[in-house]
Amino acid sequence: MRAWRLDLGGFELVEVPRPRVPAEGVLVEVAAAGLCHTDVMHLDLGPAHLPVSPMTLGHETAGRIVEVGAAVTGWAVGDRVAVLASEHGPGSARDGGYADAVVAYPHELVEVPDEVDDATAAVATDAGVTAYRAVLVQGRVQAGMTVGIIGLGGLGMIGARLAHLAGATVYGADVKESLFSLAGAQGVKASAPSLAVFEDVSFDVVVDFAGVDTTGGAFRAVRPGGRVVQVGIGRPSATIDLFDVLVKQLEYVGSNTGSVEELAAFLRLVARGEITPEIERIPVGEIGAGLERLRRGEVTGRLVAMP
């Protein structure tokens, strides 16, 4: 079968043996695989930092079960599934979804509703559930709140929509002004290059999906007693003003990927038509070029590779 493998020779599409299914796992025929900036990081760091080498990348996977291990119950051949992205999952700790098939385990699987297409299901496994957790679980966004979203890329746009659906008044910040009209369509009241533009707005929660010289701005923008949620880590360190922390008595929390329960909840929102991520579909053979486009900042929304 085909697989995009990273090893000392580089990142390329090669032929590899079809995976053997362990008794405790299932084999998923990949119908869609999302591209992510994390994979760009893997390419930059090289195979030495990976748990195994060579390794097939791709941690945003959706497809159909084609083989079930002898010890597995509750899942059957033909089931449509989304595979939760995690640091222990495919594409992070073992071979991932940039391939024709991938091994997954029951604790990683969520059933995909009939109303949700494969590409959107793949996006949900990482971008969708990560935004869901950041806004609704860690951010605790509720109706009546005022929320700032920093970074209106794929995750941030989904996060903005989730905050709007929760009943919050949402403002966006991004250096790309071309994204502002799309943000408006997702329910964002106004967008600017920085939340500092909205100097008369009192933000209850600020969610930073960028993390590139933006964290300090999030602390300055949020109201006294407010909450800042860190999702993006565009840079490994940031400078903040401790005066903001002490005088405002802020809450600062991190947020990573979510749980299978949160993934299922996000998929239900998609199935009801309440959220539709911006997706560009590309052939599997263009995954390498697609990751380079991500590196150059040329992608609006999310890229998804399909057979």
Residue pairs with C-beta under 8 A, 6 or more apart in sequence:
1 15
1 16
1 17
1 18
1 99
1 100
1 101
2 13
2 14
2 15
2 16
2 99
2 100
2 284
3 13
3 14
3 15
3 16
3 56
3 95
3 98
3 99
3 100
4 11
4 12
4 13
4 14
4 56
4 57
4 58
4 98
4 99
4 284
4 287
4 288
5 11
5 12
5 14
5 16
5 54
5 55
5 56
5 57
6 42
6 43
6 46
6 47
6 50
6 53
6 54
6 55
6 56
6 57
7 47
7 53
7 54
7 55
8 46
8 47
8 53
11 43
11 57
11 288
11 291
12 288
13 284
13 285
13 287
13 288
16 56
16 99
18 27
18 100
18 101
19 27
19 95
19 101
19 102
19 103
21 27
21 67
21 68
21 69
21 103
22 69
22 103
23 69
23 70
23 71
23 72
24 69
24 71
24 72
24 105
24 106
25 69
25 72
25 103
25 104
25 105
25 106
26 65
26 67
26 68
26 69
26 72
26 75
26 81
26 103
26 104
26 105
26 106
26 109
27 65
27 66
27 67
27 68
27 101
27 102
27 103
27 104
28 61
28 63
28 64
28 65
28 66
28 81
28 83
28 101
28 102
28 103
28 104
29 63
29 64
29 65
29 66
29 100
29 101
30 61
30 62
30 63
30 97
30 99
30 100
30 101
30 102
30 307
31 62
31 63
31 64
31 80
31 118
31 122
31 306
31 307
32 61
32 62
32 63
32 118
32 119
32 121
32 122
32 304
32 305
32 306
33 58
33 60
33 61
33 62
33 96
33 97
33 98
33 122
33 284
33 287
33 304
33 305
33 306
34 58
34 60
34 61
34 119
34 122
34 123
34 125
34 126
34 127
34 302
34 303
34 304
34 305
35 60
35 287
35 290
35 291
35 294
35 302
35 303
35 304
35 305
36 59
36 60
36 126
36 127
36 294
37 294
38 59
38 92
39 57
39 58
39 59
39 91
39 291
39 294
40 291
40 294
40 295
42 49
42 50
42 57
43 291
47 53
47 54
47 55
51 93
51 94
52 94
52 95
55 94
55 95
55 96
56 91
56 95
56 96
56 97
56 98
56 99
56 102
57 91
57 96
57 98
58 90
58 91
58 96
58 97
58 98
58 99
58 102
58 287
59 85
59 86
59 89
59 90
59 91
59 92
59 96
59 97
59 125
59 126
60 85
60 91
60 97
60 122
60 123
60 125
60 126
60 127
60 304
61 82
61 83
61 85
61 90
61 91
61 96
61 97
61 102
61 104
61 122
61 125
62 80
62 81
62 82
62 83
62 112
62 118
62 119
62 121
62 122
62 124
62 125
63 80
63 81
63 83
63 97
63 101
63 102
63 118
64 78
64 79
64 80
64 81
65 75
65 76
65 77
65 78
65 79
65 81
66 77
66 101
67 77
68 75
68 76
68 77
72 106
74 106
75 81
75 106
75 109
79 111
80 111
80 112
80 118
80 121
81 104
81 109
81 110
81 111
81 112
82 109
82 110
82 112
82 121
82 122
82 124
82 125
82 263
82 267
83 89
83 90
83 97
83 102
83 104
83 108
83 109
83 125
84 108
84 109
84 110
84 125
84 129
84 257
84 258
84 259
84 260
84 263
85 91
85 92
85 125
85 126
85 129
85 130
85 257
86 92
86 108
86 257
87 93
87 257
89 96
89 104
89 108
90 96
90 97
90 102
90 103
90 104
90 108
91 97
91 98
94 103
95 102
95 103
96 102
97 122
98 284
98 287
98 305
100 307
107 260
108 260
109 260
110 260
110 263
110 264
110 267
111 264
112 118
112 121
112 267
113 267
113 268
113 270
113 271
114 271
115 270
115 271
115 272
115 273
116 124
116 267
116 270
116 271
118 306
119 279
119 281
119 304
119 306
120 270
120 276
120 277
120 279
121 267
122 304
123 154
123 277
123 279
123 302
123 304
124 263
124 266
124 267
124 270
124 277
125 263
126 257
127 154
127 155
127 158
127 277
127 302
128 158
128 263
128 266
128 267
128 270
128 277
129 257
129 258
129 259
129 262
129 263
129 266
130 155
130 231
130 255
130 256
130 257
130 258
131 155
131 156
131 158
131 159
131 162
131 209
131 231
132 158
132 162
132 258
132 262
132 263
132 265
132 266
133 255
133 256
133 257
133 258
133 259
133 262
134 155
134 159
134 207
134 209
134 229
134 231
134 255
135 141
135 147
135 159
135 162
135 163
135 166
135 207
135 229
136 162
136 166
137 255
137 258
137 262
138 229
138 253
138 254
138 255
139 147
139 163
139 205
139 207
139 227
139 229
139 255
140 205
140 227
141 147
141 162
141 163
141 166
141 168
141 205
142 166
142 167
142 168
143 166
143 167
143 168
144 167
144 168
145 163
145 166
145 167
145 168
145 169
145 204
145 205
146 168
146 169
146 170
146 171
146 201
146 202
146 203
146 204
146 205
147 163
147 168
147 169
147 170
147 171
147 203
147 204
147 205
147 206
147 207
148 170
148 171
148 172
148 173
148 195
148 198
148 201
148 203
148 205
148 206
148 207
148 218
148 221
148 222
149 156
149 159
149 160
149 163
149 170
149 171
149 172
149 173
149 188
149 206
149 207
149 209
150 156
150 172
150 173
150 174
150 195
150 206
150 207
150 208
150 209
150 210
150 214
150 217
150 218
150 232
151 173
151 174
151 208
151 209
151 210
151 211
151 214
151 232
152 160
152 172
152 173
152 174
152 176
152 179
152 180
152 182
152 183
152 188
152 191
152 209
153 174
153 179
153 209
153 210
153 301
154 277
154 278
154 299
154 301
154 302
155 209
155 231
155 232
156 172
156 174
156 207
156 209
156 210
157 179
157 182
157 183
157 186
157 277
157 278
157 301
158 275
158 277
159 207
159 209
159 231
160 170
160 172
160 183
160 186
160 187
160 188
161 186
161 187
161 275
162 269
162 275
163 170
163 187
163 207
164 170
164 186
164 187
164 188
165 187
165 269
165 274
165 275
168 204
168 205
169 189
170 187
170 188
170 189
171 188
171 189
171 190
171 191
171 192
171 195
171 198
171 201
171 203
172 179
172 180
172 183
172 188
172 190
172 191
172 192
173 191
173 192
173 193
173 194
173 195
173 197
173 214
173 217
174 180
174 183
174 191
174 193
174 210
175 193
176 297
177 191
177 193
178 300
179 191
179 300
180 188
180 191
182 278
182 300
183 191
184 191
190 198
192 198
194 217
195 201
195 203
195 206
195 217
195 218
195 221
196 217
196 220
196 221
198 221
202 223
203 221
203 222
203 223
203 226
204 222
204 223
204 226
204 227
205 222
205 226
205 227
205 228
205 229
206 218
206 221
206 222
206 226
206 227
206 228
206 229
207 228
207 229
207 231
207 255
208 214
208 215
208 218
208 228
208 229
208 230
208 231
208 232
209 231
209 232
210 232
210 234
211 230
211 231
211 232
211 233
211 234
211 235
211 238
212 232
212 234
212 235
213 235
213 238
214 232
214 234
214 238
215 228
215 230
215 238
215 239
215 240
216 238
216 239
216 240
216 241
218 228
218 230
219 228
219 240
219 241
219 244
219 245
219 248
219 250
219 252
220 241
220 244
222 228
222 248
222 250
223 248
224 247
224 248
224 249
224 250
225 248
225 249
225 250
225 251
226 248
226 250
226 251
227 250
227 251
227 252
227 253
228 250
228 251
228 252
228 253
229 253
229 254
229 255
230 252
230 253
230 254
230 255
231 254
231 255
231 256
244 250
245 252
258 266
266 275
269 275
270 276
270 277
277 301
277 302
278 300
278 301
278 302
279 301
279 302
279 303
279 304
280 299
280 300
280 301
280 302
280 303
280 304
281 304
281 305
281 306
282 290
282 303
282 304
282 305
282 306
283 305
283 306
283 307
284 305
284 306
284 307
286 305
287 305
290 299
290 303
290 305
293 299
293 303
294 303
